[in-house]
Amino acid sequence: MKIVNSLKSLKDRHRDNRLIRRRGRVYVINKTNRRFKARQG
């Protein structure tokens, strides 16, 4: 999982990426290609 300041560019890397808010943090998750996980930090 990458930890980045801005998720906007990472969201556009794959068409299945989703922006999710969990416990006050923002995540990019991808059900079909799991290597695109990222967290905003």
C-alpha positions, -999 to +999 in steps of 0.1 A: +000+000+000+013+034-009+009+063+015+007+096-004-004+132+001-029+133-028-049+104-042-062+122-072-035+109-096-036+074-081-074+071-086-069+075-124-043+047-128-070+020-132-106+021-141-117+000-112-102+022-085-126+034-058-121+062-033-133+050+002-134+069+035-128+046+065-121+058+101-112+093+090-087+082+064-091+082+026-082+050+007-080+039-029-090+003-033-093-019-063-112-053-061-098-066-095-062-055-093-051-053-057-017-037-062-033-003-067-041+002-030-032+035-015-039+056+016-038+093+021-015+104+049 
